[in-house]
């Protein structure tokens, strides 16, 4: 008897074959409740208002959760994946972790002469603090004693 039941189940169409497509059930004449055709224009005006007419090299986001970290930044001249900024959002400063950077030594050429390629750092040690994403705590950069943020672990996008 069980064998007859199995063959009957196989012969009859399954539920998925009887179901009408979702496209046939959607009424496209009614505007969706959460749709806004002007949202891109509104977002652009909001960003322009935040920047106060200024331009930026990129909009920076957290690489882990994609939270916006900075709308107005400047790209590093030498290291194109690094940025600096003064005004940020969704960032927290790690007060418990202070990193000391030693002054960069001038590089010596082949014959022992000093090369002009050296980092421009103030004399002595420079103190920087870790900067993390406020949402997911991913380290995204550092902040120096002059309160300039230096981002090195971010996702840049066109501004």
N, CA, C and O atoms as a GROMACS GRO file, in nm:
protein
  636
    1UNK      N    1   0.080  -0.120   0.000
    1UNK     CA    2   0.000   0.000   0.000
    1UNK      C    3   0.084   0.126   0.000
    1UNK      O    4   0.050   0.224  -0.066
    2UNK      N    5   0.192   0.124   0.073
    2UNK     CA    6   0.276   0.243   0.079
    2UNK      C    7   0.331   0.277  -0.057
    2UNK      O    8   0.346   0.395  -0.090
    3UNK      N    9   0.361   0.178  -0.136
    3UNK     CA   10   0.415   0.201  -0.269
    3UNK      C   11   0.314   0.273  -0.357
    3UNK      O   12   0.351   0.360  -0.436
    4UNK      N   13   0.185   0.239  -0.344
    4UNK     CA   14   0.081   0.306  -0.422
    4UNK      C   15   0.069   0.452  -0.383
    4UNK      O   16   0.048   0.538  -0.469
    5UNK      N   17   0.083   0.480  -0.255
    5UNK     CA   18   0.074   0.618  -0.207
    5UNK      C   19   0.188   0.701  -0.264
    5UNK      O   20   0.168   0.816  -0.302
    6UNK      N   21   0.309   0.645  -0.269
    6UNK     CA   22   0.425   0.716  -0.320
    6UNK      C   23   0.408   0.747  -0.468
    6UNK      O   24   0.444   0.856  -0.513
    7UNK      N   25   0.356   0.654  -0.545
    7UNK     CA   26   0.337   0.679  -0.688
    7UNK      C   27   0.229   0.782  -0.711
    7UNK      O   28   0.237   0.860  -0.806
    8UNK      N   29   0.125   0.784  -0.625
    8UNK     CA   30   0.020   0.885  -0.638
    8UNK      C   31   0.077   1.024  -0.612
    8UNK      O   32   0.042   1.120  -0.682
    9UNK      N   33   0.165   1.037  -0.509
    9UNK     CA   34   0.225   1.166  -0.476
    9UNK      C   35   0.312   1.215  -0.590
    9UNK      O   36   0.315   1.334  -0.620
   10UNK      N   37   0.382   1.124  -0.654
   10UNK     CA   38   0.472   1.162  -0.761
   10UNK      C   39   0.394   1.202  -0.885
   10UNK      O   40   0.439   1.287  -0.962
   11UNK      N   41   0.278   1.144  -0.906
   11UNK     CA   42   0.198   1.171  -1.025
   11UNK      C   43   0.127   1.305  -1.014
   11UNK      O   44   0.111   1.374  -1.115
   12UNK      N   45   0.086   1.343  -0.895
   12UNK     CA   46   0.013   1.469  -0.879
   12UNK      C   47   0.111   1.586  -0.874
   12UNK      O   48   0.222   1.570  -0.824
   13UNK      N   49   0.072   1.702  -0.923
   13UNK     CA   50   0.162   1.817  -0.921
   13UNK      C   51   0.190   1.863  -0.778
   13UNK      O   52   0.103   1.855  -0.691
   14UNK      N   53   0.311   1.910  -0.757
   14UNK     CA   54   0.347   1.957  -0.623
   14UNK      C   55   0.288   2.096  -0.600
   14UNK      O   56   0.238   2.160  -0.692
   15UNK      N   57   0.297   2.141  -0.476
   15UNK     CA   58   0.244   2.273  -0.440
   15UNK      C   59   0.312   2.385  -0.518
   15UNK      O   60   0.248   2.483  -0.556
   16UNK      N   61   0.441   2.370  -0.542
   16UNK     CA   62   0.513   2.477  -0.612
   16UNK      C   63   0.466   2.490  -0.757
   16UNK      O   64   0.473   2.599  -0.814
   17UNK      N   65   0.420   2.383  -0.815
   17UNK     CA   66   0.371   2.390  -0.952
   17UNK      C   67   0.233   2.454  -0.959
   17UNK      O   68   0.197   2.511  -1.062
   18UNK      N   69   0.156   2.446  -0.853
   18UNK     CA   70   0.022   2.503  -0.848
   18UNK      C   71   0.026   2.652  -0.814
   18UNK      O   72  -0.068   2.725  -0.848
   19UNK      N   73   0.130   2.698  -0.750
   19UNK     CA   74   0.137   2.835  -0.703
   19UNK      C   75   0.154   2.932  -0.819
   19UNK      O   76   0.227   2.905  -0.914
   20UNK      N   77   0.086   3.042  -0.810
   20UNK     CA   78   0.097   3.146  -0.910
   20UNK      C   79   0.220   3.230  -0.878
   20UNK      O   80   0.252   3.248  -0.761
   21UNK      N   81   0.288   3.279  -0.976
   21UNK     CA   82   0.407   3.360  -0.957
   21UNK      C   83   0.377   3.485  -0.875
   21UNK      O   84   0.266   3.539  -0.882
   22UNK      N   85   0.475   3.531  -0.798
   22UNK     CA   86   0.460   3.653  -0.717
   22UNK      C   87   0.434   3.774  -0.805
   22UNK      O   88   0.360   3.865  -0.765
   23UNK      N   89   0.493   3.778  -0.924
   23UNK     CA   90   0.473   3.891  -1.014
   23UNK      C   91   0.327   3.905  -1.055
   23UNK      O   92   0.279   4.016  -1.078
   24UNK      N   93   0.257   3.794  -1.064
   24UNK     CA   94   0.117   3.799  -1.100
   24UNK      C   95   0.031   3.853  -0.987
   24UNK      O   96  -0.079   3.903  -1.011
   25UNK      N   97   0.079   3.844  -0.864
   25UNK     CA   98   0.002   3.888  -0.748
   25UNK      C   99   0.031   4.032  -0.707
   25UNK      O  100  -0.045   4.088  -0.628
   26UNK      N  101   0.137   4.092  -0.757
   26UNK     CA  102   0.175   4.228  -0.717
   26UNK      C  103   0.097   4.329  -0.799
   26UNK      O  104   0.088   4.319  -0.921
   27UNK      N  105   0.041   4.426  -0.730
   27UNK     CA  106  -0.033   4.533  -0.797
   27UNK      C  107   0.062   4.651  -0.814
   27UNK      O  108   0.089   4.724  -0.718
   28UNK      N  109   0.114   4.671  -0.935
   28UNK     CA  110   0.211   4.778  -0.962
   28UNK      C  111   0.147   4.915  -0.978
   28UNK      O  112   0.218   5.014  -0.990
   29UNK      N  113   0.016   4.922  -0.977
   29UNK     CA  114  -0.050   5.053  -0.989
   29UNK      C  115  -0.049   5.130  -0.857
   29UNK      O  116  -0.073   5.250  -0.855
   30UNK      N  117  -0.021   5.060  -0.747
   30UNK     CA  118  -0.016   5.123  -0.615
   30UNK      C  119   0.130   5.152  -0.581
   30UNK      O  120   0.215   5.064  -0.592
   31UNK      N  121   0.158   5.275  -0.540
   31UNK     CA  122   0.294   5.314  -0.505
   31UNK      C  123   0.335   5.244  -0.375
   31UNK      O  124   0.260   5.247  -0.277
   32UNK      N  125   0.454   5.182  -0.371
   32UNK     CA  126   0.497   5.114  -0.248
   32UNK      C  127   0.507   5.212  -0.131
   32UNK      O  128   0.542   5.329  -0.149
   33UNK      N  129   0.477   5.163  -0.013
   33UNK     CA  130   0.471   5.247   0.106
   33UNK      C  131   0.605   5.309   0.143
   33UNK      O  132   0.609   5.423   0.188
   34UNK      N  133   0.715   5.238   0.124
   34UNK     CA  134   0.846   5.286   0.168
   34UNK      C  135   0.934   5.333   0.054
   34UNK      O  136   1.057   5.336   0.068
   35UNK      N  137   0.878   5.370  -0.057
   35UNK     CA  138   0.955   5.413  -0.174
   35UNK      C  139   0.955   5.566  -0.182
   35UNK      O  140   0.851   5.630  -0.168
   36UNK      N  141   1.073   5.623  -0.206
   36UNK     CA  142   1.084   5.767  -0.224
   36UNK      C  143   1.172   5.791  -0.346
   36UNK      O  144   1.293   5.769  -0.341
   37UNK      N  145   1.114   5.836  -0.453
   37UNK     CA  146   1.189   5.856  -0.577
   37UNK      C  147   1.287   5.973  -0.567
   37UNK      O  148   1.378   5.983  -0.649
   38UNK      N  149   1.270   6.060  -0.469
   38UNK     CA  150   1.357   6.177  -0.454
   38UNK      C  151   1.464   6.159  -0.347
   38UNK      O  152   1.529   6.256  -0.309
   39UNK      N  153   1.484   6.038  -0.298
   39UNK     CA  154   1.575   6.015  -0.187
   39UNK      C  155   1.720   6.050  -0.222
   39UNK      O  156   1.792   6.101  -0.137
   40UNK      N  157   1.764   6.023  -0.345
   40UNK     CA  158   1.901   6.056  -0.384
   40UNK      C  159   1.925   6.206  -0.381
   40UNK      O  160   2.030   6.252  -0.335
   41UNK      N  161   1.830   6.283  -0.429
   41UNK     CA  162   1.843   6.429  -0.427
   41UNK      C  163   1.845   6.483  -0.284
   41UNK      O  164   1.920   6.574  -0.252
   42UNK      N  165   1.761   6.426  -0.199
   42UNK     CA  166   1.757   6.468  -0.058
   42UNK      C  167   1.889   6.434   0.012
   42UNK      O  168   1.939   6.514   0.091
   43UNK      N  169   1.944   6.316  -0.016
   43UNK     CA  170   2.072   6.277   0.045
   43UNK      C  171   2.185   6.369   0.000
   43UNK      O  172   2.270   6.406   0.080
   44UNK      N  173   2.187   6.405  -0.128
   44UNK     CA  174   2.290   6.493  -0.179
   44UNK      C  175   2.282   6.631  -0.113
   44UNK      O  176   2.386   6.689  -0.077
   45UNK      N  177   2.162   6.685  -0.095
   45UNK     CA  178   2.146   6.814  -0.027
   45UNK      C  179   2.193   6.806   0.117
   45UNK      O  180   2.254   6.900   0.168
   46UNK      N  181   2.165   6.694   0.184
   46UNK     CA  182   2.208   6.676   0.323
   46UNK      C  183   2.360   6.679   0.334
   46UNK      O  184   2.416   6.744   0.422
   47UNK      N  185   2.429   6.608   0.243
   47UNK     CA  186   2.575   6.604   0.245
   47UNK      C  187   2.632   6.741   0.214
   47UNK      O  188   2.728   6.783   0.279
   48UNK      N  189   2.577   6.811   0.117
   48UNK     CA  190   2.625   6.946   0.085
   48UNK      C  191   2.609   7.041   0.203
   48UNK      O  192   2.695   7.125   0.228
   49UNK      N  193   2.499   7.027   0.275
   49UNK     CA  194   2.476   7.110   0.394
   49UNK      C  195   2.579   7.079   0.503
   49UNK      O  196   2.629   7.170   0.568
   50UNK      N  197   2.609   6.950   0.522
   50UNK     CA  198   2.709   6.910   0.622
   50UNK      C  199   2.848   6.962   0.586
   50UNK      O  200   2.924   7.002   0.674
   51UNK      N  201   2.882   6.962   0.456
   51UNK     CA  202   3.014   7.008   0.412
   51UNK      C  203   3.024   7.159   0.403
   51UNK      O  204   3.135   7.214   0.394
   52UNK      N  205   2.913   7.227   0.406
   52UNK     CA  206   2.907   7.373   0.397
   52UNK      C  207   2.976   7.424   0.270
   52UNK      O  208   3.053   7.520   0.273
   53UNK      N  209   2.947   7.358   0.159
   53UNK     CA  210   2.998   7.401   0.030
   53UNK      C  211   3.138   7.354  -0.003
   53UNK      O  212   3.185   7.377  -0.115
   54UNK      N  213   3.206   7.289   0.088
   54UNK     CA  214   3.343   7.243   0.063
   54UNK      C  215   3.346   7.116  -0.020
   54UNK      O  216   3.244   7.050  -0.039
   55UNK      N  217   3.464   7.082  -0.067
   55UNK     CA  218   3.481   6.958  -0.142
   55UNK      C  219   3.570   6.864  -0.062
   55UNK      O  220   3.643   6.906   0.028
   56UNK      N  221   3.562   6.738  -0.095
   56UNK     CA  222   3.637   6.635  -0.024
   56UNK      C  223   3.700   6.539  -0.124
   56UNK      O  224   3.648   6.521  -0.234
   57UNK      N  225   3.811   6.479  -0.085
   57UNK     CA  226   3.874   6.379  -0.171
   57UNK      C  227   3.796   6.248  -0.170
   57UNK      O  228   3.802   6.172  -0.266
   58UNK      N  229   3.724   6.221  -0.060
   58UNK     CA  230   3.647   6.096  -0.051
   58UNK      C  231   3.550   6.103   0.067
   58UNK      O  232   3.562   6.190   0.153
   59UNK      N  233   3.456   6.012   0.068
   59UNK     CA  234   3.372   5.986   0.185
   59UNK      C  235   3.425   5.857   0.244
   59UNK      O  236   3.436   5.757   0.173
   60UNK      N  237   3.458   5.858   0.372
   60UNK     CA  238   3.522   5.742   0.434
   60UNK      C  239   3.422   5.661   0.514
   60UNK      O  240   3.340   5.716   0.588
   61UNK      N  241   3.429   5.529   0.499
   61UNK     CA  242   3.340   5.438   0.571
   61UNK      C  243   3.421   5.332   0.643
   61UNK      O  244   3.535   5.303   0.605
   62UNK      N  245   3.362   5.274   0.745
   62UNK     CA  246   3.424   5.165   0.819
   62UNK      C  247   3.432   5.042   0.728
   62UNK      O  248   3.335   5.011   0.660
   63UNK      N  249   3.545   4.972   0.726
   63UNK     CA  250   3.556   4.854   0.639
   63UNK      C  251   3.477   4.733   0.689
   63UNK      O  252   3.453   4.639   0.613
   64UNK      N  253   3.436   4.736   0.816
   64UNK     CA  254   3.363   4.620   0.870
   64UNK      C  255   3.211   4.636   0.862
   64UNK      O  256   3.142   4.543   0.821
   65UNK      N  257   3.160   4.754   0.901
   65UNK     CA  258   3.015   4.771   0.907
   65UNK      C  259   2.963   4.877   0.811
   65UNK      O  260   2.842   4.902   0.805
   66UNK      N  261   3.052   4.941   0.735
   66UNK     CA  262   3.018   5.041   0.634
   66UNK      C  263   2.954   5.167   0.691
   66UNK      O  264   2.888   5.240   0.618
   67UNK      N  265   2.973   5.194   0.818
   67UNK     CA  266   2.924   5.316   0.879
   67UNK      C  267   3.006   5.435   0.827
   67UNK      O  268   3.128   5.425   0.815
   68UNK      N  269   2.940   5.546   0.796
   68UNK     CA  270   3.009   5.665   0.749
   68UNK      C  271   3.090   5.725   0.863
   68UNK      O  272   3.038   5.749   0.972
   69UNK      N  273   3.220   5.749   0.838
   69UNK     CA  274   3.310   5.804   0.939
   69UNK      C  275   3.349   5.948   0.911
   69UNK      O  276   3.373   6.025   1.004
   70UNK      N  277   3.355   5.986   0.784
   70UNK     CA  278   3.401   6.120   0.751
   70UNK      C  279   3.347   6.162   0.614
   70UNK      O  280   3.351   6.085   0.519
   71UNK      N  281   3.296   6.286   0.607
   71UNK     CA  282   3.244   6.338   0.481
   71UNK      C  283   3.342   6.436   0.416
   71UNK      O  284   3.329   6.465   0.297
   72UNK      N  285   3.438   6.485   0.492
   72UNK     CA  286   3.531   6.587   0.443
   72UNK      C  287   3.673   6.549   0.484
   72UNK      O  288   3.709   6.564   0.600
   73UNK      N  289   3.752   6.501   0.388
   73UNK     CA  290   3.887   6.457   0.420
   73UNK      C  291   3.983   6.493   0.307
   73UNK      O  292   3.943   6.535   0.199
   74UNK      N  293   4.111   6.475   0.336
   74UNK     CA  294   4.215   6.501   0.238
   74UNK      C  295   4.302   6.378   0.224
   74UNK      O  296   4.343   6.318   0.323
   75UNK      N  297   4.330   6.338   0.099
   75UNK     CA  298   4.412   6.221   0.072
   75UNK      C  299   4.559   6.254   0.097
   75UNK      O  300   4.604   6.365   0.069
   76UNK      N  301   4.632   6.157   0.150
   76UNK     CA  302   4.776   6.172   0.174
   76UNK      C  303   4.847   6.185   0.039
   76UNK      O  304   4.811   6.118  -0.057
   77UNK      N  305   4.948   6.272   0.032
   77UNK     CA  306   5.018   6.296  -0.094
   77UNK      C  307   5.094   6.174  -0.142
   77UNK      O  308   5.097   6.146  -0.262
   78UNK      N  309   5.156   6.101  -0.051
   78UNK     CA  310   5.241   5.987  -0.087
   78UNK      C  311   5.167   5.854  -0.077
   78UNK      O  312   5.177   5.770  -0.166
   79UNK      N  313   5.094   5.834   0.031
   79UNK     CA  314   5.023   5.708   0.056
   79UNK      C  315   4.876   5.727   0.020
   79UNK      O  316   4.800   5.783   0.098
   80UNK      N  317   4.837   5.682  -0.099
   80UNK     CA  318   4.704   5.712  -0.151
   80UNK      C  319   4.590   5.641  -0.078
   80UNK      O  320   4.474   5.675  -0.101
   81UNK      N  321   4.620   5.545   0.007
   81UNK     CA  322   4.514   5.477   0.083
   81UNK      C  323   4.497   5.538   0.222
   81UNK      O  324   4.421   5.484   0.303
   82UNK      N  325   4.565   5.648   0.251
   82UNK     CA  326   4.555   5.713   0.380
   82UNK      C  327   4.494   5.852   0.364
   82UNK      O  328   4.514   5.919   0.262
   83UNK      N  329   4.419   5.893   0.466
   83UNK     CA  330   4.347   6.020   0.462
   83UNK      C  331   4.363   6.091   0.596
   83UNK      O  332   4.391   6.028   0.698
   84UNK      N  333   4.345   6.223   0.593
   84UNK     CA  334   4.344   6.299   0.719
   84UNK      C  335   4.221   6.388   0.720
   84UNK      O  336   4.172   6.432   0.616
   85UNK      N  337   4.172   6.415   0.841
   85UNK     CA  338   4.050   6.494   0.856
   85UNK      C  339   4.048   6.558   0.994
   85UNK      O  340   4.119   6.515   1.086
   86UNK      N  341   3.965   6.659   1.007
   86UNK     CA  342   3.946   6.725   1.136
   86UNK      C  343   3.806   6.695   1.189
   86UNK      O  344   3.789   6.670   1.308
   87UNK      N  345   3.707   6.698   1.102
   87UNK     CA  346   3.568   6.674   1.142
   87UNK      C  347   3.526   6.533   1.104
   87UNK      O  348   3.526   6.498   0.986
   88UNK      N  349   3.491   6.453   1.203
   88UNK     CA  350   3.453   6.314   1.180
   88UNK      C  351   3.322   6.285   1.251
   88UNK      O  352   3.274   6.365   1.331
   89UNK      N  353   3.265   6.170   1.221
   89UNK     CA  354   3.145   6.125   1.292
   89UNK      C  355   3.155   5.975   1.310
   89UNK      O  356   3.226   5.907   1.236
   90UNK      N  357   3.084   5.924   1.407
   90UNK     CA  358   3.080   5.780   1.436
   90UNK      C  359   3.218   5.723   1.468
   90UNK      O  360   3.246   5.607   1.435
   91UNK      N  361   3.304   5.802   1.531
   91UNK     CA  362   3.437   5.759   1.571
   91UNK      C  363   3.451   5.773   1.722
   91UNK      O  364   3.395   5.864   1.782
   92UNK      N  365   3.527   5.682   1.782
   92UNK     CA  366   3.558   5.695   1.923
   92UNK      C  367   3.709   5.684   1.940
   92UNK      O  368   3.776   5.608   1.870
   93UNK      N  369   3.761   5.762   2.034
   93UNK     CA  370   3.904   5.765   2.059
   93UNK      C  371   3.933   5.669   2.173
   93UNK      O  372   3.872   5.677   2.279
   94UNK      N  373   4.027   5.580   2.150
   94UNK     CA  374   4.067   5.485   2.254
   94UNK      C  375   4.157   5.555   2.355
   94UNK      O  376   4.276   5.571   2.329
   95UNK      N  377   4.103   5.595   2.467
   95UNK     CA  378   4.180   5.671   2.564
   95UNK      C  379   4.282   5.584   2.637
   95UNK      O  380   4.381   5.635   2.690
   96UNK      N  381   4.259   5.454   2.639
   96UNK     CA  382   4.349   5.366   2.713
   96UNK      C  383   4.471   5.323   2.631
   96UNK      O  384   4.567   5.272   2.687
   97UNK      N  385   4.468   5.342   2.500
   97UNK     CA  386   4.580   5.299   2.418
   97UNK      C  387   4.647   5.420   2.353
   97UNK      O  388   4.589   5.484   2.265
   98UNK      N  389   4.768   5.452   2.399
   98UNK     CA  390   4.845   5.561   2.343
   98UNK      C  391   4.967   5.502   2.275
   98UNK      O  392   5.041   5.423   2.334
   99UNK      N  393   4.988   5.542   2.151
   99UNK     CA  394   5.099   5.491   2.073
   99UNK      C  395   5.202   5.602   2.059
   99UNK      O  396   5.167   5.715   2.025
  100UNK      N  397   5.329   5.570   2.086
  100UNK     CA  398   5.436   5.669   2.068
  100UNK      C  399   5.511   5.636   1.941
  100UNK      O  400   5.557   5.524   1.922
  101UNK      N  401   5.522   5.736   1.854
  101UNK     CA  402   5.597   5.716   1.731
  101UNK      C  403   5.729   5.790   1.744
  101UNK      O  404   5.733   5.907   1.781
  102UNK      N  405   5.837   5.720   1.713
  102UNK     CA  406   5.969   5.781   1.718
  102UNK      C  407   5.989   5.867   1.594
  102UNK      O  408   5.926   5.846   1.490
  103UNK      N  409   6.077   5.963   1.608
  103UNK     CA  410   6.109   6.050   1.495
  103UNK      C  411   6.175   5.967   1.386
  103UNK      O  412   6.263   5.885   1.413
  104UNK      N  413   6.133   5.988   1.264
  104UNK     CA  414   6.190   5.913   1.152
  104UNK      C  415   6.331   5.963   1.124
  104UNK      O  416   6.355   6.084   1.118
  105UNK      N  417   6.423   5.869   1.106
  105UNK     CA  418   6.561   5.906   1.075
  105UNK      C  419   6.573   5.934   0.926
  105UNK      O  420   6.506   5.870   0.845
  106UNK      N  421   6.656   6.030   0.890
  106UNK     CA  422   6.676   6.055   0.747
  106UNK      C  423   6.742   5.934   0.683
  106UNK      O  424   6.828   5.870   0.743
  107UNK      N  425   6.701   5.901   0.561
  107UNK     CA  426   6.758   5.787   0.490
  107UNK      C  427   6.893   5.827   0.432
  107UNK      O  428   6.914   5.941   0.392
  108UNK      N  429   6.982   5.732   0.430
  108UNK     CA  430   7.116   5.757   0.375
  108UNK      C  431   7.122   5.699   0.234
  108UNK      O  432   7.069   5.592   0.207
  109UNK      N  433   7.186   5.773   0.146
  109UNK     CA  434   7.204   5.728   0.009
  109UNK      C  435   7.312   5.623   0.002
  109UNK      O  436   7.362   5.577   0.105
  110UNK      N  437   7.350   5.584  -0.119
  110UNK     CA  438   7.451   5.480  -0.138
  110UNK      C  439   7.587   5.521  -0.083
  110UNK      O  440   7.662   5.437  -0.036
  111UNK      N  441   7.619   5.648  -0.089
  111UNK     CA  442   7.750   5.694  -0.045
  111UNK      C  443   7.748   5.756   0.093
  111UNK      O  444   7.844   5.823   0.133
  112UNK      N  445   7.641   5.736   0.168
  112UNK     CA  446   7.636   5.785   0.305
  112UNK      C  447   7.581   5.926   0.318
  112UNK      O  448   7.574   5.979   0.429
  113UNK      N  449   7.542   5.988   0.206
  113UNK     CA  450   7.483   6.122   0.214
  113UNK      C  451   7.339   6.111   0.261
  113UNK      O  452   7.274   6.008   0.242
  114UNK      N  453   7.289   6.218   0.322
  114UNK     CA  454   7.149   6.218   0.365
  114UNK      C  455   7.060   6.242   0.244
  114UNK      O  456   7.087   6.330   0.162
  115UNK      N  457   6.956   6.165   0.235
  115UNK     CA  458   6.862   6.178   0.126
  115UNK      C  459   6.755   6.280   0.165
  115UNK      O  460   6.732   6.303   0.283
  116UNK      N  461   6.691   6.340   0.067
  116UNK     CA  462   6.586   6.437   0.097
  116UNK      C  463   6.454   6.366   0.128
  116UNK      O  464   6.356   6.432   0.164
  117UNK      N  465   6.451   6.234   0.115
  117UNK     CA  466   6.329   6.159   0.142
  117UNK      C  467   6.323   6.120   0.290
  117UNK      O  468   6.378   6.017   0.329
  118UNK      N  469   6.257   6.200   0.370
  118UNK     CA  470   6.233   6.164   0.510
  118UNK      C  471   6.098   6.219   0.552
  118UNK      O  472   6.049   6.318   0.497
  119UNK      N  473   6.041   6.154   0.647
  119UNK     CA  474   5.909   6.191   0.695
  119UNK      C  475   5.916   6.323   0.771
  119UNK      O  476   6.010   6.347   0.846
  120UNK      N  477   5.818   6.406   0.750
  120UNK     CA  478   5.812   6.534   0.821
  120UNK      C  479   5.742   6.513   0.955
  120UNK      O  480   5.620   6.518   0.962
  121UNK      N  481   5.818   6.488   1.059
  121UNK     CA  482   5.763   6.470   1.193
  121UNK      C  483   5.828   6.571   1.286
  121UNK      O  484   5.943   6.607   1.265
  122UNK      N  485   5.756   6.616   1.386
  122UNK     CA  486   5.814   6.709   1.481
  122UNK      C  487   5.930   6.645   1.556
  122UNK      O  488   5.938   6.523   1.566
  123UNK      N  489   6.017   6.727   1.608
  123UNK     CA  490   6.132   6.675   1.683
  123UNK      C  491   6.083   6.600   1.807
  123UNK      O  492   5.985   6.640   1.870
  124UNK      N  493   6.151   6.494   1.839
  124UNK     CA  494   6.112   6.415   1.956
  124UNK      C  495   6.009   6.311   1.921
  124UNK      O  496   6.001   6.266   1.807
  125UNK      N  497   5.929   6.273   2.021
  125UNK     CA  498   5.828   6.170   2.000
  125UNK      C  499   5.692   6.235   1.973
  125UNK      O  500   5.662   6.343   2.024
  126UNK      N  501   5.613   6.167   1.893
  126UNK     CA  502   5.479   6.214   1.864
  126UNK      C  503   5.381   6.116   1.927
  126UNK      O  504   5.392   5.995   1.908
  127UNK      N  505   5.284   6.168   2.002
  127UNK     CA  506   5.186   6.084   2.069
  127UNK      C  507   5.058   6.081   1.988
  127UNK      O  508   5.004   6.186   1.953
  128UNK      N  509   5.010   5.961   1.958
  128UNK     CA  510   4.884   5.944   1.887
  128UNK      C  511   4.798   5.845   1.965
  128UNK      O  512   4.848   5.758   2.035
  129UNK      N  513   4.665   5.860   1.950
  129UNK     CA  514   4.571   5.769   2.014
  129UNK      C  515   4.494   5.693   1.906
  129UNK      O  516   4.469   5.745   1.797
  130UNK      N  517   4.457   5.574   1.939
  130UNK     CA  518   4.383   5.486   1.849
  130UNK      C  519   4.243   5.542   1.825
  130UNK      O  520   4.179   5.591   1.918
  131UNK      N  521   4.194   5.535   1.699
  131UNK     CA  522   4.059   5.575   1.665
  131UNK      C  523   3.985   5.452   1.613
  131UNK      O  524   4.036   5.380   1.527
  132UNK      N  525   3.865   5.428   1.666
  132UNK     CA  526   3.786   5.311   1.628
  132UNK      C  527   3.647   5.354   1.581
  132UNK      O  528   3.600   5.463   1.613
  133UNK      N  529   3.584   5.267   1.506
  133UNK     CA  530   3.445   5.287   1.464
  133UNK      C  531   3.356   5.280   1.587
  133UNK      O  532   3.370   5.189   1.669
  134UNK      N  533   3.265   5.373   1.599
  134UNK     CA  534   3.175   5.378   1.714
  134UNK      C  535   3.077   5.260   1.714
  134UNK      O  536   3.035   5.216   1.820
  135UNK      N  537   3.042   5.209   1.597
  135UNK     CA  538   2.942   5.103   1.585
  135UNK      C  539   3.001   4.965   1.613
  135UNK      O  540   2.946   4.888   1.692
  136UNK      N  541   3.116   4.932   1.548
  136UNK     CA  542   3.168   4.795   1.558
  136UNK      C  543   3.306   4.786   1.623
  136UNK      O  544   3.359   4.676   1.638
  137UNK      N  545   3.365   4.898   1.662
  137UNK     CA  546   3.495   4.905   1.732
  137UNK      C  547   3.614   4.860   1.647
  137UNK      O  548   3.717   4.824   1.702
  138UNK      N  549   3.602   4.862   1.516
  138UNK     CA  550   3.714   4.832   1.429
  138UNK      C  551   3.811   4.950   1.430
  138UNK      O  552   3.769   5.065   1.420
  139UNK      N  553   3.941   4.922   1.443
  139UNK     CA  554   4.039   5.029   1.439
  139UNK      C  555   4.047   5.085   1.297
  139UNK      O  556   4.068   5.010   1.202
  140UNK      N  557   4.029   5.217   1.284
  140UNK     CA  558   4.027   5.279   1.152
  140UNK      C  559   4.139   5.382   1.134
  140UNK      O  560   4.164   5.425   1.021
  141UNK      N  561   4.207   5.421   1.242
  141UNK     CA  562   4.315   5.518   1.230
  141UNK      C  563   4.364   5.563   1.365
  141UNK      O  564   4.349   5.495   1.466
  142UNK      N  565   4.425   5.683   1.364
  142UNK     CA  566   4.478   5.742   1.487
  142UNK      C  567   4.446   5.892   1.487
  142UNK      O  568   4.413   5.949   1.383
  143UNK      N  569   4.457   5.953   1.605
  143UNK     CA  570   4.443   6.098   1.618
  143UNK      C  571   4.570   6.148   1.685
  143UNK      O  572   4.618   6.090   1.782
  144UNK      N  573   4.626   6.258   1.631
  144UNK     CA  574   4.752   6.309   1.686
  144UNK      C  575   4.726   6.418   1.790
  144UNK      O  576   4.611   6.448   1.822
  145UNK      N  577   4.832   6.474   1.842
  145UNK     CA  578   4.822   6.575   1.948
  145UNK      C  579   4.754   6.703   1.900
  145UNK      O  580   4.698   6.776   1.980
  146UNK      N  581   4.757   6.730   1.770
  146UNK     CA  582   4.692   6.848   1.713
  146UNK      C  583   4.546   6.822   1.680
  146UNK      O  584   4.480   6.906   1.617
  147UNK      N  585   4.494   6.708   1.721
  147UNK     CA  586   4.355   6.665   1.698
  147UNK      C  587   4.323   6.651   1.549
  147UNK      O  588   4.212   6.684   1.506
  148UNK      N  589   4.419   6.603   1.474
  148UNK     CA  590   4.398   6.568   1.334
  148UNK      C  591   4.386   6.417   1.326
  148UNK      O  592   4.470   6.344   1.377
  149UNK      N  593   4.279   6.371   1.262
  149UNK     CA  594   4.256   6.228   1.246
  149UNK      C  595   4.332   6.179   1.123
  149UNK      O  596   4.329   6.243   1.018
  150UNK      N  597   4.400   6.067   1.138
  150UNK     CA  598   4.472   6.004   1.027
  150UNK      C  599   4.411   5.866   1.006
  150UNK      O  600   4.429   5.776   1.088
  151UNK      N  601   4.338   5.850   0.896
  151UNK     CA  602   4.269   5.725   0.866
  151UNK      C  603   4.354   5.639   0.773
  151UNK      O  604   4.406   5.688   0.673
  152UNK      N  605   4.369   5.511   0.807
  152UNK     CA  606   4.445   5.419   0.722
  152UNK      C  607   4.371   5.288   0.699
  152UNK      O  608   4.412   5.211   0.612
  153UNK      N  609   4.267   5.260   0.772
  153UNK     CA  610   4.191   5.136   0.757
  153UNK      C  611   4.045   5.172   0.730
  153UNK      O  612   3.958   5.148   0.814
  154UNK      N  613   4.017   5.230   0.613
  154UNK     CA  614   3.884   5.277   0.579
  154UNK      C  615   3.851   5.242   0.434
  154UNK      O  616   3.940   5.209   0.355
  155UNK      N  617   3.724   5.251   0.400
  155UNK     CA  618   3.679   5.234   0.261
  155UNK      C  619   3.646   5.371   0.206
  155UNK      O  620   3.550   5.433   0.252
  156UNK      N  621   3.721   5.421   0.108
  156UNK     CA  622   3.688   5.550   0.048
  156UNK      C  623   3.588   5.532  -0.066
  156UNK      O  624   3.588   5.430  -0.134
  157UNK      N  625   3.503   5.632  -0.086
  157UNK     CA  626   3.413   5.632  -0.199
  157UNK      C  627   3.412   5.771  -0.260
  157UNK      O  628   3.450   5.868  -0.195
  158UNK      N  629   3.368   5.780  -0.383
  158UNK     CA  630   3.367   5.910  -0.451
  158UNK      C  631   3.275   6.006  -0.378
  158UNK      O  632   3.169   5.968  -0.330
  159UNK      N  633   3.319   6.131  -0.369
  159UNK     CA  634   3.237   6.229  -0.299
  159UNK      C  635   3.164   6.320  -0.395
  159UNK      O  636   3.091   6.409  -0.353
   0.00000   0.00000   0.00000
